[in-house]
C-alpha cells in the first residue's frame, strides 16, 4: 500500500509538471497562476502545494526535469581527470541540440525559458533563478575549457573567460534558432559541423587569446 501511495504521488507530481509545461508555454510564466496549472492537471491547488512551495518552486522543478540529463552529460567534461574534455563538450552540445529537436519536454521547457519568461516584477524570483542557472552554465563551460587547455587541446593563452561567453552565446543562439525558426536550418544534418566550427573558433581565433603581458604574468 505504501509503495502504491508513493507511486501515485510521483504520478501526480509528473502530471502537475506536464500541465505546468503546457500552461506556461501557452500563456507565459507571469500570466499563469497555480490555479491555472491545477485546472490543467486535474488536481486541487492543495495537491500542488503538497509537492511545490510556490510557482517559482514549480517552475524550477519543471526545468530541472529536463536540465538534469544535460548537466549529467556536462559533468564528465568538468572532471579534471577527463582525458578528452573537448570530446565530452562536443557530445554534450550535440545532445542538447538533439533534445531541442526531438524531446517534446525539452523543447517545450526551453521554449518557455527562451521566449515565455517575461521580465516583469511578478516573475522576479523565477528570473533571478534562471539568471543564476545561466551564469553557472557559463562557469561550467569555463571549467571545461580550462581542462582542455591543461590537456593541450586548446591554446595555453586562450582567454577562457571570454571564450566561455562566446561559446555560450553560440550554443544559446543555435537553441534559439531551432526553437524560433526550426525549418531554417537542417540541424539533424549539420549540427556536428556547427559545433565543430564553434570549437575551431576556440582553437584558432587570435581575438580569444590573452594579451601577451597577461599570458606571461
N, C-alpha and C positions, 0 to 999 in steps of 0.2 A: 504493500500500500504506500509506504514512504517513497519507494522508487517511482511509483506511478505519479505521486504528487509532485515529485521533483521534475519528472519528465513533462508533466502538464505545465508547471511553472516555466520551464525552459521554452516550451511551445508557445505559451502566452507572450513571453518576452520577445521571442523572434517575430511573432505576429505584430507586436507593437512596433518593433524596429522596421519591419516591412511596410507597415502603414505610415510610419514617420517618413521613410524614403518617398513614398508616393505623394504625401500631402506637402512636405517641404518642397518637393520638386514641382508640384503643380502650383502652389500658392506663394512660394518664397518663405524664408525662415521667419522673418519678423511678423508676417501676416498669418502665421499658423499658431494656433493655441493647442494646449494639451487636450482640450475638449474636442478639437478637430481630429487629432490623432486617435483619441479614444473612440470616436464615432467610426472612423475609417477602419479601426482594428476590431470593432465589435466588442469592446470591453468598457468597463466603467473607468472614470477618472481615478477612482481608488486603486484599480488594478495597475494603472500607470505609475501612481505614486508608490506602490509596493515595490516596483522594480527600479524606478528612477526618481531622483530627488526633485528635479525640475526640468524645464525644457532644455537648458544647457547640458545637463547630465544625459538626457535622452539623445541630444544631437551628438555629443561626444561618443556615446556608445555606438550609435549608428555609424560614425566614421571609423571607430576602432575595429568594427567588424570587418571592414574591407582593408583597413590600414595594416592590421597585424600581419597578414601574409606578406605584404610588401616590406614591412620592417624586418621580418624574419629573413627575407631574401637579402636585404642590405647588410644584415648583421655580419655575414661572412667577410665582406669587404672591409668592415670596420675592425675586424680582428687583426691585430698586428702580426699574428702568426700566419695569416693567409699568404700563400706563396704567389698568388696571381690576383691581386685586388682589382686590377682593371678588368679582367675577365668577369669577375663577380659583379662589378659595377655594370658592365655591359649587359650581363644576364638579368640584373635587377631592372634596369631601364626597359629592356625589351619585355620583361614580364609585366611591368606597369602598363606599357602601351598596349599589350595584348589584352590585359584586363579591361582597359577602357573600351576596347573594340568588342570584346566577346563576353564579358561578365556583366549581366544586367545590373547586379547590385553595385559593382564598382562604377559602372558608367553613370548610374543614377546619382550615387553619392558624390562622385567627383563633379558631376554637373551641378549639384547643389552647392558644393564648396566654391566652384569657379563662378557660377552665374546666379545663384539664388541666395547668397549671404549678403543681404543689404547692410550697408554701413550706416545703421541708424542706432540711436541710443538704446532702443529696446533689445537689440541683439548684441549689446556690449560684451557680456561675458563670453558669448559664442565667438565673436570676432577676436577677442583677446586670446582665447584658447587656440583659435586657428592661426593667429599670428605666431604664437609660441611654437606650434607644430611646424610652421613654415621655417622659422629660424632654427629649430632643432634639426630639421631636414638639411638645411644648408650646412650646419655644423657637422652633421654626419658625412656629407659629401666632402667637406674639407678633410675630415679624418681619413677617408678612403684615399683621397688624393695624396695626402702626406704619406700614407702607407705605400702608395705606388711610387712616390719619389724615393723612399727608402729602398724599394726593390729595384731601383734603376729603370722603372717603366716610364717615368716622366722626367723631364729635366730637373736637375738639382736646384736650379734657380727659379723654378716655377713659383709664381705668386699664388699660393694655394687659396688664400682668402679671396682674391679677385677671381681666380679660376672657378671656385665653387659658386660664386654669384653668377658668372656667365653660364656655367653648366646647368644650374638650377633654372635659369631663365629659359634655356633651350628646352629642357625637359617639360617645364610648365607650358611653354609655347606649343610643343608638339601635342601635349594633352589637350590644350585648348582648341587647337585646330581639329583634332579628332572629335571633340565634343560639339563644336560650333558649326564646322563645315565638314562633316565626316566623309563626304564624297569628293572633296577637293584634292585628296592625296591618297594613294594606294598604300596604306600603312602595312598591310599584310605582305605586300611585295617588297617594300622599300624601307621598312623600319630599321633593319640591320644596317643598311647603308647610311641612314640618317644618324644613328647612334655612333657608327664608326667615324663619321665626319666630325661629330662633337668631340670625340676622343682625340682625333687627329689635330683638332684645334688646340687641345691642351698640350700636345707634343710639339707643335710647330709654330704657334703664334708668338712672334717676338714681343708683342704688346702685353703678353701674360707673364713675361719674365720679370723677376725682381731687378730694380736698378742695381748696377754693379756694386756701388758702395754698400747698399743694404745687404746684398747677397754675401759679401765678404765680411760683413760686420758681426 
